[in-house]
Amino acid sequence: MSEPKTHGLWTTFKGVMAGLLGVQSHQQHEQDFTQGKASHFIVIGLIVVIVFILVVVGVVNIVLSTAT
């Protein structure tokens, strides 16, 4: 018996980004939940959120330093 095909990290990353932006199709959403690993989605989701926060903090610091 062959094991079910799982997502790679790149496919998981694309799924996380599409979900974050709200542009993921229902079919892709279902495929992510049937073939993806929860641990991959959690780790990549945390990394994306941390990078997003660091970018926002960086932009705010740049804006504040140029405003004064």
Protein Blocks (a to p, Z undefined) as FASTA:
>chain_A
ZZdddddfklmmmmmmmmmnopacfklmmmmmmmmcfklmmmmmmmmmmmmmmmmmmmmm
mmmmmmZZ
